Amino acid sequence: MNVDYIFHTIFLFIIAFLLFFKEKIANYLKIMDKPNDVRKIHSKTIPSIGGLIILPYLISSLIYENYLALISLKQLLLWLFLLTFFFILGFVDDRTHLAAKIKTFFLLTCLFIVLPLDKNLTISTLVFQDIRGVVVLNEASLFFSVFCIFFIYNALNFSDGLNGISISLSIYWIISIIIITGISKPLYLAIAISLFFITLPNLLNKIFIGNSGVNLLSILFSLIFIDLFNRNYILFDQIILLVFLPSIDLVRIVIERLLYKKSPAEPDQNHFHHLLLKIITAKYAFIPYLAFAITPYLLNVIFFKSYIALVISIVAYFAVLFYLKQKNV
């Protein structure tokens, strides 16, 4: 029998087991999400166990890839450390609601210490689809790499305010990565399979992915994007188009908060997905969000020009945003 088949089957049973006992596990670990915050729209306590469900599968997939000689021992250890660190910080945040400054301090400190340990964890040059020449970052390489990871971390966290969004975004990213690169290794399959299995319980308000899960996915995809970029499987503007919607929404929200003299970390319901709730029910709001998130890269496929896709996407985003805000007046 195929070893890959056995490996994935075992973890499907583990996922099913964790889902069956989700309330007991979440109560024991004290990671039940209560609707006591201005950002939260749910009306009952939900177990934030999504990150815990996918973590063992991802870790085992990386170990399995090392066994298959797909990644080096050094890469394995560094990836495992970063995934575990981001997950634990999110887990503590789920339990105690850490201040944004504390989370930022620990994340940036971790990244500035770990990334220099392996040149494959940093971006040293920028290569684009439609721009000739290469932008060499030199000494700015580390700072730029930390910025990119921290940006994706915030973008995914800002999008995680409605069931199905962060999970569907991650599914879209991993499917796109498999299609673009033609690579379907154990880690990628583990991401896709585990996220598919927790999508329905998440949409039915049975589980949340939690800060631990969002943190885990943010560092996971950051590492995957950097790894694929450094190995010339994907270009920088292609990554920008894949993460366009959560990224532009993050920039817009931060700018608006600063203009109104608010802290960038201050919670509100001004996110793109919150505005969607005025024209569609919460259960289905992730569908137009995902459709809009997919559009930029589809435009790139149609026009074969990333800058055209980017310009159209920016115009479309602000047009839709204006319409949604008018509906919210």
C-alpha positions as CSV (number, residue, x, y, z in Angstrom):
1,M,0.0,0.0,0.0
2,N,1.2,3.5,-0.8
3,V,3.0,5.1,2.2
4,D,1.6,8.6,1.3
5,Y,-2.0,7.1,1.4
6,I,-1.4,5.6,4.8
7,F,0.1,8.8,6.1
8,H,-2.8,11.0,5.1
9,T,-5.4,8.4,6.1
10,I,-4.0,8.3,9.7
11,F,-4.3,12.0,10.0
12,L,-7.8,12.1,8.7
13,F,-8.8,9.9,11.6
14,I,-6.9,12.2,14.0
15,I,-8.7,15.2,12.6
16,A,-12.0,13.4,13.0
17,F,-11.1,12.5,16.6
18,L,-10.2,16.1,17.5
19,L,-13.4,17.4,15.9
20,F,-15.5,14.9,17.8
21,F,-14.1,16.0,21.2
22,K,-13.6,19.6,20.3
23,E,-15.7,21.1,23.2
24,K,-14.0,19.0,25.8
25,I,-10.5,19.8,24.5
26,A,-11.2,23.5,24.1
27,N,-12.7,23.7,27.7
28,Y,-9.7,21.8,29.1
29,L,-7.3,24.1,27.3
30,K,-9.4,27.2,28.1
31,I,-9.7,28.3,24.4
32,M,-13.4,28.8,24.2
33,D,-14.2,32.0,22.3
34,K,-16.8,34.2,24.0
35,P,-18.7,36.9,22.2
36,N,-17.5,39.7,24.5
37,D,-15.6,41.9,22.0
38,V,-16.6,44.6,19.6
39,R,-15.0,42.6,16.7
40,K,-17.1,39.5,17.4
41,I,-20.4,38.9,15.8
42,H,-21.2,35.4,17.1
43,S,-23.7,35.0,19.9
44,K,-22.5,31.8,21.6
45,T,-19.2,30.4,22.9
46,I,-17.3,28.6,20.2
47,P,-14.2,26.3,20.6
48,S,-11.1,28.0,19.0
49,I,-9.5,24.7,18.2
50,G,-8.9,24.9,14.4
51,G,-5.2,25.6,14.8
52,L,-4.7,22.7,17.2
53,I,-6.4,20.4,14.7
54,I,-4.1,21.2,11.8
55,L,-0.8,21.6,13.7
56,P,0.0,17.9,14.2
57,Y,-0.7,17.2,10.5
58,L,1.6,20.0,9.3
59,I,4.4,19.1,11.6
60,S,4.3,15.4,10.7
61,S,4.2,16.4,7.0
62,L,7.4,18.4,7.4
63,I,9.1,15.5,9.2
64,Y,7.9,13.1,6.5
65,E,9.3,15.4,3.8
66,N,12.6,15.4,5.6
67,Y,12.5,11.6,5.6
68,L,11.8,11.7,1.9
69,A,14.8,14.1,1.5
70,L,12.6,16.8,0.1
71,I,13.9,19.3,2.8
72,S,17.1,19.4,4.8
73,L,17.3,18.8,8.5
74,K,18.2,22.5,9.0
75,Q,15.2,23.7,7.1
76,L,13.0,21.2,9.0
77,L,14.2,22.4,12.4
78,L,13.8,26.1,11.5
79,W,10.4,25.7,10.0
80,L,9.2,23.6,13.0
81,F,10.5,26.3,15.4
82,L,8.8,29.1,13.6
83,L,5.5,27.3,13.2
84,T,5.5,26.2,16.8
85,F,6.4,29.7,18.1
86,F,3.7,31.5,16.1
87,F,1.2,28.8,17.1
88,I,2.0,29.1,20.8
89,L,1.9,32.8,20.8
90,G,-1.6,32.6,19.1
91,F,-2.6,30.0,21.6
92,V,-1.7,32.2,24.6
93,D,-3.5,35.1,22.8
94,D,-6.7,32.9,22.6
95,R,-6.5,32.3,26.3
96,T,-5.4,35.7,27.7
97,H,-5.9,38.2,24.8
98,L,-2.4,39.6,24.6
99,A,-1.8,43.3,23.8
100,A,-0.9,44.1,20.3
101,K,2.5,45.6,21.4
102,I,3.4,42.4,23.2
103,K,2.6,40.2,20.2
104,T,4.5,42.5,17.9
105,F,7.6,42.5,20.2
106,F,7.7,38.7,20.4
107,L,7.1,38.1,16.7
108,L,9.6,40.6,15.4
109,T,12.2,39.5,18.0
110,C,11.7,35.9,16.9
111,L,12.0,36.7,13.2
112,F,15.1,38.9,13.5
113,I,16.8,36.1,15.4
114,V,15.7,33.1,13.3
115,L,15.7,34.3,9.7
116,P,19.5,35.1,9.5
117,L,20.2,31.5,10.4
118,D,19.3,30.4,6.9
119,K,19.6,32.5,3.7
120,N,16.7,30.6,2.2
121,L,14.4,32.2,4.8
122,T,15.1,35.7,3.4
123,I,14.4,37.5,0.1
124,S,17.7,38.9,-1.3
125,T,16.4,40.0,-4.7
126,L,13.1,41.0,-6.2
127,V,12.1,39.4,-9.6
128,F,8.9,40.4,-11.3
129,Q,6.8,39.0,-14.1
130,D,6.6,42.1,-16.2
131,I,9.7,44.2,-15.1
132,R,13.0,43.5,-16.7
133,G,16.0,43.5,-14.4
134,V,16.3,42.4,-10.7
135,V,16.1,44.6,-7.6
136,V,18.9,43.6,-5.3
137,L,18.1,44.3,-1.6
138,N,21.6,43.8,-0.2
139,E,21.6,44.8,3.5
140,A,17.9,45.4,3.4
141,S,17.2,41.8,2.7
142,L,16.5,40.8,6.4
143,F,14.4,43.8,7.2
144,F,12.3,43.4,4.0
145,S,11.8,39.7,4.7
146,V,10.7,40.4,8.3
147,F,8.4,43.1,7.0
148,C,6.8,40.7,4.4
149,I,6.2,38.0,7.0
150,F,4.8,40.5,9.5
151,F,2.6,42.0,6.8
152,I,1.1,38.7,5.9
153,Y,0.6,37.9,9.6
154,N,-1.4,41.1,10.0
155,A,-3.3,40.8,6.7
156,L,-4.5,37.3,7.6
157,N,-5.4,38.3,11.2
158,F,-7.3,41.3,9.9
159,S,-9.3,39.1,7.5
160,D,-10.1,36.6,10.3
161,G,-13.4,38.1,11.5
162,L,-15.9,36.0,9.7
163,N,-16.3,32.2,9.4
164,G,-14.7,30.7,6.3
165,I,-12.6,33.6,5.2
166,S,-9.1,32.8,6.5
167,I,-9.6,29.1,5.8
168,S,-10.9,29.7,2.3
169,L,-8.1,32.1,1.6
170,S,-5.6,29.5,2.7
171,I,-7.2,26.8,0.5
172,Y,-7.2,29.2,-2.4
173,W,-3.5,30.0,-1.8
174,I,-2.4,26.3,-1.5
175,I,-4.4,25.3,-4.6
176,S,-2.9,28.2,-6.6
177,I,0.6,27.2,-5.4
178,I,0.1,23.6,-6.6
179,I,-1.2,24.8,-10.0
180,I,1.4,27.4,-10.5
181,T,4.4,25.3,-9.4
182,G,3.2,21.9,-10.4
183,I,4.3,20.6,-7.0
184,S,2.1,18.5,-4.8
185,K,4.3,17.3,-2.0
186,P,3.0,16.0,1.4
187,L,3.0,19.4,3.2
188,Y,0.8,21.0,0.5
189,L,-1.6,18.1,0.5
190,A,-1.7,18.2,4.3
191,I,-2.6,21.9,4.2
192,A,-5.4,21.3,1.6
193,I,-6.9,18.2,3.3
194,S,-6.9,19.6,6.8
195,L,-8.4,22.9,5.8
196,F,-11.1,21.2,3.7
197,F,-12.1,19.1,6.7
198,I,-12.4,22.0,9.1
199,T,-14.2,24.3,6.6
200,L,-17.7,22.9,7.2
201,P,-17.5,22.9,11.0
202,N,-16.2,26.5,10.8
203,L,-19.0,27.6,8.5
204,L,-21.6,26.0,10.8
205,N,-20.2,27.9,13.8
206,K,-19.0,24.7,15.4
207,I,-15.3,25.7,15.6
208,F,-13.1,28.7,15.1
209,I,-9.6,28.5,13.7
210,G,-8.5,30.9,16.5
211,N,-5.5,33.2,16.8
212,S,-3.3,30.1,17.1
213,G,-4.6,28.8,13.7
214,V,-4.3,32.2,11.9
215,N,-0.8,32.7,13.3
216,L,0.1,29.2,12.1
217,L,-1.2,29.8,8.6
218,S,0.4,33.2,8.3
219,I,3.9,32.0,9.1
220,L,3.3,28.8,7.1
221,F,2.4,30.6,3.9
222,S,5.1,33.2,4.4
223,L,7.7,30.5,4.5
224,I,6.2,28.7,1.5
225,F,6.1,31.9,-0.6
226,I,9.7,32.8,0.3
227,D,10.9,29.2,-0.4
228,L,9.1,29.0,-3.7
229,F,10.3,32.6,-4.7
230,N,13.9,31.8,-3.8
231,R,13.7,28.6,-6.0
232,N,12.2,30.6,-8.9
233,Y,8.8,28.7,-8.9
234,I,6.9,31.9,-8.3
235,L,7.5,35.6,-8.9
236,F,7.1,38.5,-6.5
237,D,4.2,40.2,-8.4
238,Q,2.4,36.8,-8.6
239,I,2.5,36.6,-4.8
240,I,1.2,40.2,-4.5
241,L,-1.8,39.2,-6.7
242,L,-2.5,36.1,-4.6
243,V,-2.6,38.0,-1.3
244,F,-4.1,41.2,-2.8
245,L,-7.5,41.5,-1.0
246,P,-6.4,40.9,2.6
247,S,-3.3,43.1,1.9
248,I,-5.1,46.1,0.4
249,D,-7.8,45.9,3.1
250,L,-5.1,45.9,5.8
251,V,-3.4,49.0,4.3
252,R,-6.7,50.8,3.9
253,I,-7.8,50.1,7.5
254,V,-4.5,51.2,9.0
255,I,-4.5,54.4,7.0
256,E,-8.1,55.2,8.0
257,R,-7.5,54.5,11.6
258,L,-4.4,56.8,11.6
259,L,-6.4,59.5,9.8
260,Y,-9.0,59.4,12.5
261,K,-6.3,59.4,15.2
262,K,-6.9,55.8,16.3
263,S,-4.5,53.1,17.1
264,P,-3.9,50.8,14.1
265,A,-4.5,47.9,16.5
266,E,-7.8,49.3,17.7
267,P,-10.7,46.8,16.9
268,D,-13.6,47.9,14.7
269,Q,-16.1,46.5,12.2
270,N,-14.8,48.5,9.2
271,H,-13.1,45.5,7.5
272,F,-14.2,44.5,4.0
273,H,-15.9,41.3,5.3
274,H,-17.7,43.3,8.0
275,L,-19.1,45.6,5.3
276,L,-20.2,42.6,3.3
277,L,-22.5,41.6,6.2
278,K,-24.8,44.5,5.3
279,I,-25.8,43.0,2.0
280,I,-25.4,39.2,2.7
281,T,-25.8,36.9,5.7
282,A,-22.8,35.9,7.7
283,K,-23.1,32.2,6.6
284,Y,-22.5,33.1,2.9
285,A,-20.4,36.3,3.1
286,F,-17.2,34.4,2.6
287,I,-18.3,33.5,-0.9
288,P,-18.1,37.0,-2.4
289,Y,-15.0,37.7,-0.4
290,L,-13.3,34.6,-1.8
291,A,-14.5,35.4,-5.3
292,F,-13.0,38.9,-5.1
293,A,-9.8,37.5,-3.6
294,I,-9.4,35.1,-6.6
295,T,-10.1,37.8,-9.2
296,P,-6.6,39.5,-9.3
297,Y,-4.7,36.4,-10.2
298,L,-7.4,35.4,-12.7
299,L,-7.0,38.8,-14.4
300,N,-3.3,38.1,-14.6
301,V,-4.0,34.8,-16.3
302,I,-6.3,36.6,-18.8
303,F,-4.2,39.6,-19.6
304,F,-0.7,38.0,-19.0
305,K,0.3,41.3,-17.4
306,S,0.5,41.5,-13.6
307,Y,0.4,45.4,-13.6
308,I,-2.9,45.4,-15.6
309,A,-4.4,42.9,-13.2
310,L,-3.2,45.0,-10.2
311,V,-4.6,48.3,-11.5
312,I,-8.0,46.7,-12.4
313,S,-8.1,45.0,-8.9
314,I,-7.3,48.3,-7.1
315,V,-10.0,50.2,-9.0
316,A,-12.5,47.4,-8.4
317,Y,-11.7,47.1,-4.7
318,F,-12.4,50.8,-4.1
319,A,-15.5,50.8,-6.2
320,V,-16.9,47.9,-4.3
321,L,-15.8,49.5,-1.0
322,F,-17.6,52.7,-1.9
323,Y,-20.8,50.8,-2.7
324,L,-20.6,48.8,0.6
325,K,-19.9,52.0,2.6
326,Q,-22.9,53.7,1.0
327,K,-25.0,50.7,2.0
328,N,-23.7,51.1,5.6
329,V,-24.6,54.8,5.9
